[in-house]
Amino acid sequence: MVGAGCGAAFLVPAILKAKRTHAASPQITKFTEPLPTLYAGSSPSSLAITPGLHSFHSSLGAGTTWGYGGLPILGPTIEVMRGTPLQITAVNNLGPHPLAAAIDPNLHGALASDATSPRVSVHLHGSNTEPKSDGYPTDTFTPGQSYTYNFNNNQEAATLWYHDHALGITRQNVTAGLAGLYLLRDIDDPVGGNGPLGIPAGAPYEIPLVIQDRMLNPDGSLFYPPAPWQAEVLGDVATVNGKAWPNLNVDRTVYRFRIVNGSGSRTYNLKLSSQQPIIQIGTDGGFLNAPVQLSRLLLSPGERADVLIDFSGSLPGEKIVLQNEASAPYPYGRINLILGNAVLPEIMQFTVNAGAAAPRAIPKTLRVYKPLIKPIATPPVRQRYLTLVEIPGPTGAPLVLLLNYVYWDEAENYPELMEQPKVDTVEQWNIINLQPVAHPVHLHLILFQILNRQKINATQYLKAYLATGSRQVRTHHEPLGGPTVPASYPPPDPTPFAIGPARPPAPNEVGWKDTVLVNPGEVTRLIVPFGAKAAENLPFSNSFTGRFVWHCHMIDHEDNEMMLPFEVIP
């Protein structure tokens, strides 16, 4: 079972032998908590990272959480115009970790001292940013220390978000509360609204929705399974903007929601109980060419969606539930409940007010002053083949999750084991998922286009992959040889193992992305420009060299080796 998982059948041993570590969270009455809007629209020069006391529901007590900018949980929404640089000094004012029992010093980068003196690193997710301001996982700072970030903001208007990225403890830090929105504006979507699209910009009709599943103790405090590490932690409480199953009273008009999947491992397939459409206008990296009408919105961890919902035809007093149809782990789910709730069918509620607000039209086009998004015409200078794999432990559950069977520590110290694209060139990245779980793959620094997805004979591909030989791991701690992995680097081309035709991206994916859901038993092909001069009409204006990372954005996986550095070279 090495390489784990060429189909759903490979998942069974791990499922049957995993241990349940958490009784259900306390019973909570849904849709009674007002939704915190989180909209501040500030551009701060400093960002304190502090502990706070927060209650996820009025029926529960408060527990220790973490927040940015003085909030007890999450952070203020930062708002900046394109081309306006912003320097932020983040200050670590944290105390003991509220999830200290979950810290596993056996993971790469995690330290026993994180329980009392937790490290942090702030990553602006989706930003085209210099290396020293990217929140590299080892660029951490401890309580009493600070770190200054310089964000140039030279890219199109988009829904970015900032969150913790400390090596080995990202999952605990984000679960504790370290996440917030960063709205980048431009001439099509200016600060304060009054742009050419006529869509909401700012309160009260533009609202962030940070969706996160969590587990709670009986007293209302956060729970996270204690060490050792577990592959996918799934919460049984849906929180939005820090409240459990909240309600938002809405006027009978068009609302704009900036949706962030801030969950650790859960993918959502969102729909409205009223069966009305969700109208997507933007992806991770900015506006689509035109609105896309959806009956369901699939959103994996790390992905964002800029959407419109039109309540003008809703009845006064009508209650509309935002529902979720995705199994977890996505797409197959678990045979039974083991590490949390495999199904989380309801997320929040909208209650329609009696009075009608000013009508607002849905725009027909979205890129008034920007060029339309077209497929990158510049031929890729290189094809890279990148695999998502695991090494199982004695129970059959994953012991470690890897990219290309390469460990973080050896890639950091042996550059021949990391990807090294040249600045201002285009590459094609072919990401091959040999596991039974879909993985959201995030590339720092750049925005890419999805070329296509294609099923492969994963069993035969894995056989060919393993036939390339084995390799002894070279790590900083074991320079003469660590564990043996069952395949060589780089992986083989999956094209000979393709099944059926390649599928183009969905209409709401035909835009600029930084995170992509890679399905089991498939190759997902990306066109990746490594710099502003790599092709025409790119959504960012800078070319940076230096070291960045790419990783699975299921942060339970990211924290256990499913992350590697890449280095953009001159």
C-alpha positions, 0 to 999 in steps of 0.5 A: 500500500506504499503510495497509498491510494489509487482509488477509493478502495485504498482508503479502507484500511486507514478508515477502519483503523483510525481512532476517534479522539473527540466526543461530539461538540455541545448541542447548539441552537442554529441561526440565532447568532448575528453574523459578525460582518468583519468589514473594517476597510482599514490599511494598518501600519501595525498588526498586533497578534494577541490572545483573547476570550471568545464565545462561538455561541451565546449559549456557550462560555468563552475560551481562549482564541487568537486574533489580529489587530485587537480582535479576539478571533480572526482579524480586521478586513484590510482594504488597499488600492492597487499600486498603493504599497502597504508596510505592516509590522506584525507584533507577537503578543501571544501567551501559551498556546490554547491548543498546546496539547495538539503540538507534535514536535515530531513534525517538521519544524514543530517545537516543544517550546511552541506550547508556551512560546508560540512562533508565528509567520504571516502569509498574504495568500494570493499576493505577488510579494517579495520573498522576505514578505511572503510569510515563509514558513521558517521566517517566524517570530516568537512572543516579544518579537515583531516582523515587518512586511512590505506588500506592493499590491501591484496586482488586480483587484482580488479577494486575498486573505492573510493567515498564519504560516509557521512551519509545523504548527500552521493548523493550530495557529489558524484554528486558534483564530489567525486569519483575516481578509485583505481586499485589493481594489482597483479602478474596476472595483474602487474603494467606496464603490461607485465603480463602473460595474455597479456592484457593492463595495463596502458595508452594508452590502459587501460582506466577508464570509470566512467559513471554518469548521471547528470542534468545541469542548463542553465549556465552549472552548476550542478542541483539537485532537492531541498529538500525535498528528492526524491526517484530516481533522474535521469539525462538527461545528460550522463557524462563519466569521467566528460564530457558530451557524450564524444568521444574517438579516438581509434587505431585498437587494443584491449582496456581494459576499467574499467567501473564504474557505478557511477550514483546515481540511474540509471542502464545501459544495455550497448551495442555497435552500431556496434553489436560487443561483449563486452568481460568481464574479471572481476567483482567487486572483480577481474578476472573471470575464463575466458572471457565472451562474451556479447552482452549487459552489465548490470551494476547497481549503484556501480557495476564495470566491467573490459572489453575488446573491440577489434577494430582491425576489425573496419574500419578506421573512423568508429564511434561506439556509446556506447548505453544504453537500460535500462529503469529507474528506472530499470527495468520498468521505469516510465509511463512518465517523472517526475524526470528527463529522464527515457531513456538515450540511448547514453553514448559516442562514439569511433572513429576508427583511420586509423592506426593499432596498434600492435595486441593483443590476447584475453586470454583464461584463466584469473587466471594464478597464482590464483586458479580458482573460485569455489563455496564456499564449506563451509556450511553456519552457518546461513541463514539470511532473509533481505527485501527491503521495503518502507513506502509510504507518503500521495501521494503514493510516498515513504516517507522512504525506509528501510531494514527489516523495521529497521531504521538506528538510532535504529539499531545503538543503539539496536544491536539486530536489526542488523546482527551480523555474527561471524568472519571467518564463512560463512553465506547465505544472502537471500535478498527479494525485495518487491518493483517494482524497482531493488536495487543494494545491497552493502556489505562493508568489504567482497566479496561474491558469488551469489548463485541464484535468484528466483521469489516469490509470493510477494503479499502472502509473504508480507501478511505473513510478515505483519501478524508477527505484528507491532513494534514501532521504537526505536531511539536515539531521541525517546527511548520510541517509534517512528513511528510504522512499520508494521512488526516484525524483522526478516522477514520470510523465502521466500522459501514457496512463491517461484515461479518456479526454482531458476536461477543461476547467469549469466556467467559474475556474476560467480566471486567475487562480492560486489554489486548485483542487486536484482530484484523486486519480487525475492529473491537473495541468496548470500554466504558470507564469513566473514573473510579470514579463513571462506573458502578456496581460498578466494580472500582476506587475512584478517579477521576483526571484528567491525562495517560496513554497508550494503545498497542499492547503489542507493544513493538517497535510501541510504541517506533515511534509506536504509542502516544498520550497521552490526557487525562482532563479535569474 
